[in-house]
Amino acid sequence: MRKVIVTGGAGFIDFALIRHLVKNELAEVVNLDKLTYAGNLESLREVSSSPLSAPLLPKTIVSGWLNLLGKP
C-alpha cells in the first residue's frame, strides 16, 4: 500500500481527502498539522490509529506528499 504525507490535513476540506484515502484503502496517511484555529484533530479520529501524532522514522519511504496548508 502507498504511504503519503499530508500537511495541513486537519482542516475542514483536507480531512475529507484523508478519510477518502484511508477508508478506500488507497494509501496509508501520515498527517502533519500545526493545529491552529483551522485544524481539528477530532475530525480525524475515525481514521486515526492513534489520537496523537506518530513519529516519522528517518527511513520511512513515502509515495507522495500532499501539501494542503492554508497558511505557510
Sequence and secondary structure as in RCSB ss.txt:
>XXXX:A:sequence
MRKVIVTGGAGFIDFALIRHLVKNELAEVVNLDKLTYAGNLESLREVSSSPLSAPLLPKTIVSGWLNLLGKP
>XXXX:A:secstr
  EEEEESTTSTTHHHHHHHHHHTTS EEEEE    TT  GGGGGGG S SS     TT   SEEEE  S  
